[in-house]
Amino acid sequence: MLWCFAAKATDTLTISNNQSVLLSKRYFTQLEDREANLTIADIAVSKDFHHTKTQFPFINYADSVIWVKLTLHNKTIEPYLPVTINFGVIDGFDLYDVGITDRHVIHLGSTDVQDKKNNSKQISRIINCPVLPDSVCTIYLRIKSNDSMAIPIRIQSADYYLHSSIIENVTVGFFMGIIGIMVLYNLMLYILVKDRSYLYYIFYIIFLGLTQWQLRGLGTNFLPVDKQLLNNYLIPLTRVGFWYSILMFVREFLQLKEHQSKIYSRYYYVLYILVSLPVVATLFKQATLALSLITIIATINSIVLLLIGISLYVKGFKPAKFFMLAWSLFLITVLATIARNKGLLPYNDLTANLILYSSAFELIMFSVALADRINFYRKQSLETKELALAIARENERLITGQNFALENKVKERTQELIETNKNLSVTIENLKSAQIQLIDTEKMASLGQLTAGIAHEINNPINFVSANIKPLKMDFLEVFNLIEYYRQLVTNPTDAGLQEKAASYAKEIDIDFIKEEIITLLEGIEEGAGRTTEIVHSLRTFSRTDELVLKAIDINKSILTTLVLLRSTIPYGIEIKPLLDKLPLLNCYPGKINQVLVNLINNSIQAIKAKPVHNNEHILIITRDYPENISIEITDTGIGMSDEVKLHMFEPFYTTKDIGEGTGLGLSIVFGIIEKHHGTIEVKSAPGEGTTFTVILPKTLQ
């Protein structure tokens, strides 16, 4: 059983069934523990308790602790009375009951008895003070906080507390639900319209919800973090984030860069710096200083932002009116809350929930403001379009007049242009004819060079065959003479003289030697005929493909055919090295591709011949197969080319050869043929290092 005694200096607070009383100065005395080192034993015998000037218990910005002494009379049927603190950043809330005779101390903390009965977390910090029905007892409350505020302490009956806590949970849950809905709604709008105002507004709503959540003491009950960490770090940083989000939203919503460029560039960043000061204090573990700075900065920023909104509205920026209305109420609420915390305004349900009510109104007004800004811009856009339409009509009228004045001049110039065009058409036709003749000349020159090589190639095996015919004829005549002797012996086998002549003749001509010589001469004739057949076959292949229709050909075979035809033009000492990959048939213009091969290989031969000294000269021809195309690389060890030559090499009539040695159309024709095949040609060359031509032809030419 608790030891109880009557209070002398204050009234006894009587609590009946279904009753709730806010602790006011008539019911308590207060003691400030500046060093926060007094124990309940010291407090129980202390004579320093005094009445306060404020209506409610009040704590200043300090690391001190306040002790509140009061006497309770339980007129309810329950053996306890719930003692609650609803709001604020409370670091410690403890209840002590000291017995009169044996000084037995009962110590209860808000975390010790939190919702053990209902097994659910509540918004309020609650201590169930054990007081038997119809008993009186004196209790001590120890309260510590880094924030400056009036401490709203309620003593309630158990039934009233249960009913009021349900209503409070529903109210706050409804508010947080609105916060969540507003975040999702504005997030959807941001995704649709890509306006950064909505993004900053989302940050503002989130930090507003977190701030209200913490102001009502929810963080201590619902977050699994240390209370000191929450109060000393998370709460100040959350309020700083709240003001950062406000500054960003106002900057974007009021378009300060466009409407108040000087203010924005010179002064607006000062507001960011001010808001950053509590962060520095928090990092240096000065939570009390951080909370003091936040209160001061909130007042300054609220006034400055309101003045900016008024200035923009006066200048004609209509969306600022909703901002002014919402922000004026917010400023009044901030000032009223500060006045309430200082004890200048009474503490009741209205003043306790001012921030909550004004925040809901502010959310509505900002949402309306964003919607009105869209309408404002839509109206501006419509006015701009109407102005543009009027300007367009005026321009149309002016243009019509100008057109009428210019029409006659145009007719005159048109007639002149018709005459000029006729002359140009004749000139173009003449140029086309000249171009065709030049290209034909280049083709004929290549054909003449090719024909001379072919004649030389055919002449060599033919001469070889002709040279073998005469000795072969003489061998056959000697064999025929010997056969004649033997035929005579068949008719006169007993003629000894005839036998002696036949034997003597056979020994004279050496029949074994004649046999070997005949075989050798026939093999030579066969080889010459084979080479002639190969050349003729290559020539037939080369000539048959000179058509302007797409055909599927074997590029490797075309390269080998070209090499056969050019064999006689390749000087001694130049080695041809073909490294041919296995290629699929390629759809192309065969005659044009053969012409490209002839021109490029001829260029390589001429580049090597132009060298003053020859050593291990060769021409390397490589083909490669790729998924989308094939490549032909022709690399020589010739004199190479400078960058200037490479820059102009594909231009018609450009040549580095002496006069009479070339038309300058070879590579230009090659470039045109490759373009017709939708391919590319690349050149790598440097003076004295040879040249590599890489031709890339697509497989999908149709």
C-alpha positions as CSV (number, residue, x, y, z in Angstrom):
1,M,0.0,0.0,0.0
2,L,1.4,3.5,-1.0
3,W,2.1,6.1,1.7
4,C,0.3,9.3,0.8
5,F,0.1,12.8,2.4
6,A,-1.7,16.0,1.6
7,A,-0.1,18.9,-0.3
8,K,0.3,22.1,1.6
9,A,1.2,24.7,-1.0
10,T,-0.9,23.5,-3.9
11,D,-4.4,22.2,-4.5
12,T,-4.9,18.4,-4.7
13,L,-5.8,17.2,-8.2
14,T,-8.8,15.0,-8.0
15,I,-9.5,12.6,-10.9
16,S,-13.0,11.0,-11.3
17,N,-14.2,8.4,-13.7
18,N,-14.2,9.4,-17.3
19,Q,-12.2,12.6,-16.6
20,S,-9.1,14.2,-17.9
21,V,-7.3,17.2,-16.4
22,L,-4.4,19.1,-17.9
23,L,-1.9,19.8,-15.2
24,S,-1.8,23.6,-14.5
25,K,0.1,25.8,-12.0
26,R,-2.5,25.5,-9.3
27,Y,-1.8,21.8,-8.9
28,F,2.0,21.7,-9.0
29,T,5.3,23.2,-7.9
30,Q,8.5,23.0,-10.0
31,L,12.3,22.6,-9.3
32,E,15.0,23.0,-11.9
33,D,18.0,20.7,-11.6
34,R,20.6,22.7,-13.6
35,E,23.3,20.1,-13.3
36,A,20.9,17.2,-13.8
37,N,22.6,15.3,-10.9
38,L,19.9,15.3,-8.2
39,T,18.4,12.0,-7.1
40,I,15.0,11.3,-5.8
41,A,16.4,11.2,-2.3
42,D,17.7,14.8,-2.7
43,I,14.4,15.9,-4.3
44,A,12.2,14.4,-1.6
45,V,13.8,16.6,1.1
46,S,14.3,19.6,-1.1
47,K,12.8,23.0,0.0
48,D,13.4,24.6,-3.5
49,F,10.1,23.7,-5.1
50,H,8.2,26.8,-6.2
51,H,5.2,27.9,-8.1
52,T,5.8,28.9,-11.8
53,K,4.7,32.0,-13.6
54,T,3.7,29.9,-16.6
55,Q,0.4,28.0,-16.7
56,F,2.2,24.7,-17.3
57,P,5.5,23.1,-16.4
58,F,8.1,24.8,-18.6
59,I,11.6,23.7,-19.7
60,N,14.2,26.1,-21.1
61,Y,17.1,25.6,-23.6
62,A,19.5,23.9,-21.3
63,D,20.8,20.5,-20.4
64,S,18.9,20.8,-17.1
65,V,16.1,18.7,-15.7
66,I,12.9,19.9,-14.2
67,W,11.1,18.1,-11.3
68,V,7.3,18.6,-10.9
69,K,5.7,17.9,-7.6
70,L,1.9,17.3,-7.3
71,T,-0.7,15.6,-5.2
72,L,-3.3,13.2,-6.7
73,H,-6.7,12.0,-5.4
74,N,-8.0,8.9,-7.2
75,K,-11.8,9.0,-7.3
76,T,-12.0,6.3,-10.0
77,I,-12.6,2.6,-9.6
78,E,-9.1,1.6,-11.1
79,P,-6.0,1.3,-8.9
80,Y,-4.0,3.6,-11.1
81,L,-4.2,6.9,-13.0
82,P,-2.5,7.3,-16.4
83,V,-0.1,10.2,-16.5
84,T,0.7,11.2,-20.1
85,I,2.8,13.7,-22.1
86,N,1.4,14.1,-25.6
87,F,3.8,16.3,-27.5
88,G,7.4,17.4,-27.7
89,V,11.0,16.1,-27.9
90,I,11.2,14.4,-24.5
91,D,14.5,12.8,-23.5
92,G,13.3,11.5,-20.2
93,F,10.0,11.2,-18.4
94,D,10.0,9.4,-15.0
95,L,7.6,9.2,-12.0
96,Y,8.6,8.7,-8.4
97,D,6.4,7.9,-5.4
98,V,8.2,8.2,-2.0
99,G,6.7,6.6,1.0
100,I,6.2,8.9,4.1
101,T,7.5,6.6,6.9
102,D,10.0,4.2,5.3
103,R,10.9,6.4,2.4
104,H,10.4,3.5,0.1
105,V,10.7,4.7,-3.5
106,I,8.6,3.5,-6.4
107,H,10.2,4.5,-9.8
108,L,8.3,4.2,-13.0
109,G,9.5,5.3,-16.5
110,S,7.4,5.8,-19.6
111,T,9.3,3.0,-21.4
112,D,8.7,0.6,-18.5
113,V,4.9,0.5,-18.6
114,Q,4.3,1.4,-22.3
115,D,1.2,-0.5,-23.5
116,K,1.8,-3.7,-21.5
117,K,-1.9,-3.9,-20.9
118,N,-3.1,-3.5,-24.6
119,N,0.1,-4.7,-26.2
120,S,0.0,-1.9,-28.7
121,K,2.0,1.3,-29.2
122,Q,0.4,4.6,-28.4
123,I,1.1,8.2,-29.4
124,S,1.4,9.5,-25.8
125,R,4.1,8.8,-23.3
126,I,2.2,7.2,-20.5
127,I,3.0,6.2,-17.0
128,N,0.3,4.4,-15.0
129,C,0.7,6.0,-11.6
130,P,-0.3,3.5,-8.9
131,V,-3.0,5.1,-6.7
132,L,-5.6,3.1,-4.9
133,P,-9.2,4.1,-5.4
134,D,-10.2,7.0,-3.1
135,S,-6.6,7.5,-2.0
136,V,-4.3,10.6,-2.1
137,C,-0.6,10.5,-2.8
138,T,2.2,12.9,-3.7
139,I,4.3,12.1,-6.8
140,Y,7.4,13.6,-8.4
141,L,7.8,13.8,-12.2
142,R,11.3,14.1,-13.7
143,I,11.3,15.6,-17.2
144,K,14.3,16.2,-19.5
145,S,14.3,17.7,-23.0
146,N,16.6,19.6,-25.3
147,D,13.7,21.6,-26.8
148,S,12.1,24.7,-25.3
149,M,8.4,24.1,-24.6
150,A,5.6,24.1,-22.2
151,I,5.1,20.5,-21.0
152,P,1.5,19.4,-21.5
153,I,1.0,16.8,-18.7
154,R,-2.4,15.1,-18.5
155,I,-3.7,13.0,-15.6
156,Q,-6.7,10.9,-16.7
157,S,-8.9,8.2,-15.6
158,A,-8.1,4.8,-17.1
159,D,-11.4,4.6,-19.1
160,Y,-11.0,8.2,-20.4
161,Y,-7.4,7.5,-21.5
162,L,-8.4,4.4,-23.4
163,H,-11.1,6.3,-25.3
164,S,-9.0,9.4,-26.0
165,S,-6.0,7.4,-27.2
166,I,-8.1,5.6,-29.7
167,I,-9.4,8.9,-31.1
168,E,-5.9,10.4,-31.1
169,N,-4.5,7.4,-32.9
170,V,-7.2,7.6,-35.5
171,T,-6.8,11.4,-36.0
172,V,-3.0,11.2,-36.4
173,G,-3.4,8.1,-38.6
174,F,-5.8,10.0,-40.8
175,F,-3.4,12.9,-41.1
176,M,-0.5,10.5,-42.0
177,G,-2.8,8.8,-44.5
178,I,-3.4,12.2,-46.2
179,I,0.4,12.7,-46.3
180,G,0.8,9.4,-48.0
181,I,-1.9,10.0,-50.5
182,M,-0.6,13.5,-51.3
183,V,2.9,12.0,-51.9
184,L,1.6,9.4,-54.3
185,Y,-0.7,11.8,-56.1
186,N,2.0,14.4,-56.7
187,L,4.5,11.7,-57.6
188,M,2.1,10.6,-60.4
189,L,1.8,14.3,-61.5
190,Y,5.6,14.7,-61.6
191,I,5.9,11.5,-63.7
192,L,3.3,12.9,-66.1
193,V,4.3,16.6,-66.5
194,K,8.0,16.4,-65.5
195,D,7.7,19.7,-63.5
196,R,10.3,19.9,-60.7
197,S,7.8,21.8,-58.6
198,Y,6.0,18.6,-57.9
199,L,9.2,16.8,-57.0
200,Y,10.2,19.4,-54.5
201,Y,6.6,19.5,-53.2
202,I,6.9,15.7,-52.6
203,F,10.0,16.3,-50.5
204,Y,8.2,19.1,-48.6
205,I,5.2,16.8,-47.9
206,I,7.5,13.9,-46.7
207,F,9.5,16.1,-44.4
208,L,6.3,17.8,-43.1
209,G,4.9,14.4,-42.2
210,L,8.1,13.4,-40.5
211,T,8.2,16.6,-38.6
212,Q,4.7,16.3,-37.3
213,W,5.3,12.7,-36.5
214,Q,8.2,13.6,-34.3
215,L,6.5,16.7,-32.8
216,R,3.8,14.4,-31.5
217,G,6.3,12.0,-30.0
218,L,5.8,9.2,-32.4
219,G,9.4,8.6,-33.2
220,T,10.2,7.6,-29.6
221,N,7.5,5.0,-29.6
222,F,7.6,3.6,-33.1
223,L,11.2,3.8,-34.2
224,P,13.6,1.0,-33.0
225,V,16.4,3.6,-32.3
226,D,18.0,5.0,-29.2
227,K,15.9,7.9,-27.8
228,Q,19.0,10.1,-27.5
229,L,20.0,9.5,-31.1
230,L,16.5,10.4,-32.2
231,N,16.2,13.6,-30.1
232,N,19.8,14.8,-30.6
233,Y,20.3,14.0,-34.3
234,L,17.3,12.8,-36.2
235,I,14.8,15.4,-35.0
236,P,17.1,18.4,-35.8
237,L,18.1,17.0,-39.1
238,T,14.6,16.3,-40.1
239,R,13.5,19.9,-39.4
240,V,16.5,21.1,-41.4
241,G,15.4,18.8,-44.3
242,F,11.9,20.3,-43.9
243,W,13.2,23.8,-44.4
244,Y,15.5,22.7,-47.3
245,S,12.5,21.3,-49.1
246,I,10.5,24.5,-48.5
247,L,13.2,26.6,-50.0
248,M,13.6,24.4,-53.0
249,F,9.8,24.2,-53.6
250,V,9.4,28.0,-53.2
251,R,12.3,28.7,-55.5
252,E,10.8,26.5,-58.2
253,F,7.1,27.3,-57.7
254,L,7.7,31.1,-57.6
255,Q,10.3,30.8,-60.4
256,L,12.7,33.1,-58.6
257,K,15.3,32.8,-61.3
258,E,13.0,34.4,-63.8
259,H,11.0,36.9,-61.7
260,Q,13.5,37.8,-59.0
261,S,16.9,37.1,-60.4
262,K,18.8,39.6,-58.2
263,I,17.1,38.4,-55.0
264,Y,17.7,34.8,-56.0
265,S,21.4,35.3,-56.9
266,R,22.3,37.6,-54.0
267,Y,20.0,36.8,-51.0
268,Y,18.2,33.5,-51.5
269,Y,21.4,31.4,-51.0
270,V,21.7,33.2,-47.6
271,L,18.6,31.3,-46.5
272,Y,20.2,28.0,-47.4
273,I,23.3,29.0,-45.4
274,L,21.1,29.9,-42.4
275,V,19.3,26.6,-42.6
276,S,22.6,24.8,-42.7
277,L,23.8,26.3,-39.4
278,P,21.7,23.8,-37.2
279,V,23.4,21.0,-39.2
280,V,26.8,22.2,-38.0
281,A,25.6,22.4,-34.4
282,T,24.1,18.9,-34.6
283,L,27.3,17.4,-36.0
284,F,29.2,19.0,-33.0
285,K,26.6,17.4,-30.6
286,Q,25.0,20.7,-29.7
287,A,21.4,19.6,-30.0
288,T,20.1,22.4,-27.7
289,L,21.8,25.0,-29.9
290,A,20.5,23.3,-33.0
291,L,16.9,23.5,-31.8
292,S,17.3,27.1,-30.8
293,L,18.7,28.0,-34.2
294,I,15.9,26.2,-36.0
295,T,13.3,28.2,-34.1
296,I,15.0,31.5,-34.9
297,I,15.7,30.5,-38.6
298,A,12.1,29.3,-39.0
299,T,10.8,32.7,-38.0
300,I,13.3,34.6,-40.3
301,N,12.7,32.4,-43.3
302,S,8.9,32.5,-42.9
303,I,8.9,36.3,-43.0
304,V,11.4,36.5,-45.9
305,L,9.5,34.0,-48.0
306,L,6.2,35.8,-47.3
307,L,7.7,39.1,-48.4
308,I,9.0,37.5,-51.6
309,G,5.5,36.1,-52.4
310,I,3.9,39.5,-51.8
311,S,6.5,41.1,-54.0
312,L,5.9,38.7,-56.9
313,Y,2.1,39.0,-56.5
314,V,2.3,42.8,-56.7
315,K,4.4,42.5,-59.9
316,G,1.6,40.4,-61.5
317,F,2.6,36.8,-60.8
318,K,-0.9,35.5,-60.0
319,P,0.0,32.0,-58.7
320,A,1.8,33.8,-55.7
321,K,-1.6,34.6,-54.1
322,F,-2.2,31.0,-53.0
323,F,1.3,30.8,-51.7
324,M,0.8,34.1,-49.7
325,L,-2.5,32.8,-48.2
326,A,-1.0,29.4,-47.2
327,W,2.3,30.9,-46.0
328,S,0.6,33.7,-44.0
329,L,-1.3,31.1,-42.0
330,F,1.9,29.0,-41.6
331,L,3.7,32.1,-40.3
332,I,0.9,32.9,-37.8
333,T,0.9,29.2,-36.7
334,V,4.7,29.2,-36.2
335,L,4.5,32.4,-34.1
336,A,1.5,31.1,-32.1
337,T,3.3,27.9,-31.4
338,I,6.4,29.7,-30.2
339,A,4.2,31.9,-28.0
340,R,2.4,28.8,-26.7
341,N,5.8,27.1,-25.9
342,K,6.9,30.3,-24.1
343,G,3.6,30.3,-22.1
344,L,2.3,33.5,-23.8
345,L,-0.8,31.6,-25.2
346,P,-2.9,29.2,-23.3
347,Y,-2.4,25.5,-23.9
348,N,-5.5,23.8,-25.1
349,D,-6.6,21.3,-27.8
350,L,-6.6,24.1,-30.4
351,T,-3.2,25.6,-29.7
352,A,-1.8,22.1,-29.2
353,N,-2.8,21.1,-32.7
354,L,-2.2,24.4,-34.5
355,I,0.7,23.0,-36.6
356,L,-1.3,20.0,-37.5
357,Y,-4.4,22.0,-38.7
358,S,-2.3,24.6,-40.5
359,S,-0.2,21.9,-42.2
360,A,-3.4,20.2,-43.6
361,F,-4.6,23.6,-44.8
362,E,-1.2,24.4,-46.3
363,L,-1.1,21.2,-48.2
364,I,-4.5,21.9,-49.7
365,M,-3.5,25.5,-50.6
366,F,-0.2,24.5,-52.2
367,S,-2.0,21.8,-54.2
368,V,-4.5,24.4,-55.4
369,A,-1.6,26.7,-56.2
370,L,0.1,24.1,-58.3
371,A,-3.1,23.5,-60.2
372,D,-3.8,27.2,-60.6
373,R,-0.2,27.7,-61.9
374,I,-0.9,25.2,-64.6
375,N,-4.1,27.2,-65.5
376,F,-2.0,30.4,-65.4
377,Y,0.6,29.0,-67.8
378,R,-2.2,27.6,-70.0
379,K,-3.7,31.1,-70.2
380,Q,-0.3,32.6,-70.9
381,S,0.2,30.1,-73.6
382,L,-3.2,30.8,-75.1
383,E,-2.4,34.6,-75.1
384,T,0.9,33.9,-76.7
385,K,-0.7,31.9,-79.4
386,E,-3.3,34.6,-80.1
387,L,-0.6,37.2,-80.3
388,A,1.4,35.0,-82.6
389,L,-1.7,34.4,-84.8
390,A,-2.3,38.2,-85.0
391,I,1.4,38.7,-86.0
392,A,1.1,35.9,-88.5
393,R,-2.0,37.5,-90.1
394,E,-0.2,40.9,-90.3
395,N,2.8,39.2,-91.9
396,E,0.4,37.5,-94.3
397,R,-1.0,40.8,-95.4
398,L,2.5,42.3,-95.8
399,I,3.7,39.2,-97.7
400,T,0.7,39.3,-100.0
401,G,1.5,42.9,-101.0
402,Q,5.2,42.0,-101.4
403,N,4.3,39.0,-103.5
404,F,2.2,41.0,-105.9
405,A,5.0,43.5,-106.3
406,L,7.6,40.7,-106.8
407,E,5.4,38.6,-109.1
408,N,6.3,40.6,-112.3
409,K,10.0,40.6,-111.4
410,V,9.8,36.8,-110.9
411,K,8.3,36.4,-114.3
412,E,11.1,38.3,-115.9
413,R,13.7,36.4,-114.0
414,T,12.0,33.1,-114.8
415,Q,12.3,33.8,-118.5
416,E,15.9,34.6,-118.1
417,L,16.4,31.4,-116.0
418,I,14.7,29.3,-118.7
419,E,17.1,30.5,-121.3
420,T,20.1,30.0,-118.9
421,N,18.8,26.5,-118.1
422,K,18.6,25.6,-121.8
423,N,22.2,26.6,-122.1
424,L,23.2,24.7,-119.0
425,S,21.4,21.6,-120.2
426,V,23.4,21.7,-123.4
427,T,26.6,22.2,-121.4
428,I,25.7,19.3,-119.0
429,E,25.0,17.0,-121.9
430,N,28.3,17.8,-123.4
431,L,30.0,17.2,-120.1
432,K,28.3,13.9,-119.7
433,S,29.3,12.9,-123.2
434,A,32.9,13.9,-122.5
435,Q,32.8,12.0,-119.2
436,I,31.5,8.8,-120.8
437,Q,34.2,9.1,-123.5
438,L,36.9,9.6,-120.8
439,I,35.6,6.6,-118.9
440,D,35.5,4.5,-122.1
441,T,39.0,5.7,-122.8
442,E,40.2,4.5,-119.4
443,K,38.4,1.2,-120.0
444,M,40.0,0.8,-123.4
445,A,43.4,1.7,-121.9
446,S,43.0,-1.0,-119.3
447,L,41.6,-3.4,-121.9
448,G,44.6,-2.7,-124.2
449,Q,47.0,-3.3,-121.4
450,L,45.1,-6.5,-120.5
451,T,45.0,-7.6,-124.1
452,A,48.8,-7.1,-124.6
453,G,49.4,-9.2,-121.5
454,I,47.0,-11.9,-122.7
455,A,48.7,-12.0,-126.1
456,H,52.1,-12.3,-124.4
457,E,50.7,-15.0,-122.1
458,I,49.3,-17.0,-125.0
459,N,52.3,-16.5,-127.2
460,N,54.7,-18.1,-124.7
461,P,53.1,-21.6,-124.7
462,I,52.3,-21.4,-128.4
463,N,56.0,-20.7,-129.1
464,F,56.9,-23.5,-126.8
465,V,54.5,-25.9,-128.8
466,S,55.8,-24.6,-132.1
467,A,59.4,-25.2,-131.0
468,N,58.6,-28.8,-130.1
469,I,56.8,-29.6,-133.4
470,K,59.9,-29.6,-135.7
471,P,62.1,-32.1,-133.6
472,L,59.0,-34.2,-133.0
473,K,58.4,-34.3,-136.8
474,M,62.0,-35.4,-137.4
475,D,61.8,-38.1,-134.8
476,F,58.6,-39.4,-136.3
477,L,60.2,-39.5,-139.8
478,E,63.1,-41.5,-138.5
479,V,60.7,-43.9,-136.8
480,F,58.7,-44.1,-140.0
481,N,61.9,-45.0,-142.0
482,L,62.7,-47.7,-139.5
483,I,59.2,-49.1,-139.7
484,E,59.6,-49.2,-143.5
485,Y,62.8,-51.3,-143.2
486,Y,61.0,-53.7,-140.9
487,R,58.0,-53.9,-143.3
488,Q,60.3,-54.9,-146.1
489,L,61.9,-57.6,-144.0
490,V,58.4,-59.0,-143.4
491,T,58.1,-59.7,-147.1
492,N,61.8,-60.8,-147.5
493,P,62.9,-62.3,-144.2
494,T,65.8,-64.1,-145.8
495,D,67.4,-61.0,-147.3
496,A,70.7,-60.6,-145.3
497,G,71.5,-57.3,-146.8
498,L,68.1,-55.8,-145.9
499,Q,68.5,-57.1,-142.4
500,E,71.9,-55.5,-142.1
501,K,70.6,-52.1,-143.3
502,A,67.7,-52.2,-140.9
503,A,70.0,-53.0,-138.0
504,S,72.5,-50.4,-139.0
505,Y,69.7,-47.7,-139.3
506,A,68.2,-48.6,-136.0
507,K,71.6,-48.3,-134.3
508,E,72.2,-45.0,-136.2
509,I,69.0,-43.3,-135.0
510,D,69.2,-44.7,-131.4
511,I,65.6,-45.9,-131.1
512,D,65.7,-45.6,-127.2
513,F,66.7,-42.0,-127.3
514,I,64.1,-41.2,-129.9
515,K,61.4,-42.8,-127.7
516,E,62.4,-40.7,-124.7
517,E,62.6,-37.5,-126.8
518,I,59.2,-38.1,-128.3
519,I,57.7,-38.5,-124.8
520,T,59.4,-35.3,-123.6
521,L,58.3,-33.3,-126.6
522,L,54.7,-34.5,-126.2
523,E,54.7,-33.6,-122.6
524,G,56.0,-30.1,-123.4
525,I,53.3,-29.7,-126.1
526,E,50.7,-30.9,-123.5
527,E,51.9,-28.3,-120.9
528,G,51.8,-25.5,-123.5
529,A,48.4,-26.4,-124.6
530,G,47.2,-26.6,-120.9
531,R,48.6,-23.1,-120.2
532,T,46.8,-21.8,-123.3
533,T,43.6,-23.5,-122.3
534,E,43.9,-21.9,-118.8
535,I,44.4,-18.4,-120.2
536,V,41.5,-18.8,-122.7
537,H,39.3,-20.1,-119.9
538,S,40.2,-17.1,-117.7
539,L,39.6,-14.7,-120.6
540,R,36.2,-16.3,-121.3
541,T,35.3,-16.0,-117.6
542,F,36.5,-12.4,-117.4
543,S,34.7,-11.4,-120.6
544,R,31.4,-13.2,-119.8
545,T,31.0,-11.3,-116.5
546,D,31.3,-7.8,-118.1
547,E,27.5,-7.3,-117.8
548,L,25.4,-4.7,-115.9
549,V,23.3,-7.3,-114.1
550,L,23.7,-8.7,-110.6
551,K,25.1,-12.2,-110.4
552,A,26.4,-14.4,-107.6
553,I,30.1,-15.0,-108.1
554,D,33.1,-16.4,-106.3
555,I,35.3,-13.5,-105.4
556,N,38.3,-15.7,-104.8
557,K,37.9,-17.2,-108.3
558,S,37.7,-13.7,-109.8
559,I,41.0,-12.7,-108.0
560,L,42.8,-15.8,-109.3
561,T,41.4,-15.2,-112.8
562,T,42.6,-11.6,-112.7
563,L,46.1,-12.7,-111.6
564,V,46.3,-15.2,-114.5
565,L,45.4,-12.4,-117.0
566,L,47.9,-10.0,-115.4
567,R,50.7,-12.5,-115.0
568,S,52.7,-11.2,-117.9
569,T,52.6,-7.7,-116.6
570,I,54.0,-8.7,-113.2
571,P,57.8,-8.0,-113.3
572,Y,60.3,-10.5,-112.1
573,G,61.0,-10.0,-108.4
574,I,57.4,-9.2,-107.4
575,E,55.8,-12.1,-105.5
576,I,52.1,-12.4,-105.4
577,K,50.8,-13.8,-102.1
578,P,47.1,-14.6,-102.2
579,L,45.6,-15.6,-98.7
580,L,42.0,-16.3,-99.5
581,D,39.5,-17.1,-96.9
582,K,36.6,-19.4,-97.7
583,L,33.9,-17.0,-99.0
584,P,30.2,-17.5,-99.9
585,L,29.0,-16.5,-103.3
586,L,28.6,-12.7,-103.5
587,N,25.8,-10.9,-105.3
588,C,27.4,-8.2,-107.4
589,Y,28.2,-6.8,-110.8
590,P,31.0,-9.2,-111.9
591,G,32.5,-7.1,-114.7
592,K,32.7,-4.0,-112.4
593,I,34.3,-6.0,-109.6
594,N,36.9,-7.5,-112.1
595,Q,37.7,-3.9,-113.2
596,V,38.3,-2.9,-109.6
597,L,40.7,-5.8,-109.1
598,V,42.6,-5.0,-112.3
599,N,43.0,-1.3,-111.4
600,L,44.0,-1.9,-107.8
601,I,46.5,-4.7,-108.6
602,N,47.9,-2.6,-111.5
603,N,48.4,0.3,-109.1
604,S,50.3,-1.9,-106.7
605,I,52.5,-3.2,-109.5
606,Q,53.2,0.4,-110.7
607,A,53.9,1.6,-107.1
608,I,56.5,-1.2,-106.7
609,K,58.1,-0.5,-110.1
610,A,58.4,3.2,-109.2
611,K,60.8,2.3,-106.3
612,P,64.5,3.0,-107.1
613,V,65.7,0.0,-105.2
614,H,63.8,-3.4,-105.0
615,N,64.2,-5.9,-102.2
616,N,61.7,-8.7,-101.3
617,E,58.9,-6.9,-103.1
618,H,55.5,-8.5,-102.9
619,I,51.7,-7.9,-103.3
620,L,49.6,-9.5,-100.5
621,I,45.9,-10.2,-101.4
622,I,43.7,-11.2,-98.4
623,T,40.0,-12.0,-98.4
624,R,38.0,-12.3,-95.2
625,D,34.4,-13.4,-94.4
626,Y,32.3,-11.4,-91.9
627,P,28.7,-11.9,-90.9
628,E,27.4,-8.9,-92.9
629,N,30.1,-8.4,-95.5
630,I,33.4,-9.6,-97.0
631,S,36.6,-7.7,-97.3
632,I,39.4,-7.7,-99.9
633,E,42.8,-6.3,-98.8
634,I,45.5,-5.6,-101.4
635,T,48.8,-4.6,-99.7
636,D,52.0,-3.7,-101.7
637,T,55.5,-2.8,-100.7
638,G,55.5,0.2,-103.1
639,I,56.5,3.8,-102.6
640,G,53.4,4.7,-100.6
641,M,51.5,7.9,-100.6
642,S,51.5,11.2,-98.7
643,D,48.5,12.6,-96.9
644,E,48.0,15.1,-99.6
645,V,47.8,12.4,-102.3
646,K,45.4,10.3,-100.2
647,L,43.2,13.4,-99.8
648,H,42.7,13.7,-103.6
649,M,43.4,10.2,-104.9
650,F,39.7,9.4,-105.7
651,E,39.1,12.7,-107.6
652,P,38.7,12.4,-111.4
653,F,41.8,13.3,-113.4
654,Y,44.0,13.4,-110.3
655,T,47.3,11.5,-111.0
656,T,50.9,11.6,-109.8
657,K,52.2,9.9,-112.9
658,D,54.0,11.6,-115.7
659,I,52.0,13.0,-118.6
660,G,50.8,10.3,-121.0
661,E,51.2,7.5,-118.4
662,G,47.7,7.7,-116.9
663,T,44.3,9.5,-117.2
664,G,43.7,9.9,-113.4
665,L,40.4,8.1,-113.7
666,G,41.4,4.6,-112.5
667,L,40.8,5.1,-108.8
668,S,37.8,7.4,-109.4
669,I,36.1,4.6,-111.4
670,V,37.0,2.1,-108.6
671,F,35.4,4.5,-106.0
672,G,32.3,4.8,-108.2
673,I,32.0,1.0,-108.6
674,I,32.3,0.4,-104.9
675,E,29.7,3.1,-104.1
676,K,27.4,1.4,-106.6
677,H,27.8,-1.8,-104.6
678,H,27.0,0.2,-101.3
679,G,30.5,-0.8,-100.1
680,T,33.4,1.2,-98.8
681,I,37.1,1.5,-99.6
682,E,39.8,2.4,-97.0
683,V,43.4,3.4,-97.7
684,K,46.3,3.1,-95.3
685,S,49.6,4.4,-96.7
686,A,52.7,6.4,-95.8
687,P,55.6,7.4,-98.0
688,G,58.1,4.6,-98.2
689,E,55.9,2.1,-96.3
690,G,53.7,0.8,-99.0
691,T,49.9,1.0,-99.4
692,T,46.9,-1.1,-98.3
693,F,43.5,-0.9,-100.0
694,T,40.7,-2.5,-98.1
695,V,37.4,-3.0,-100.1
696,I,34.3,-3.9,-98.0
697,L,31.4,-5.3,-99.9
698,P,28.0,-6.1,-98.3
699,K,26.4,-9.5,-98.7
700,T,22.9,-8.1,-99.0
701,L,23.1,-6.2,-102.3
702,Q,19.8,-6.6,-104.2
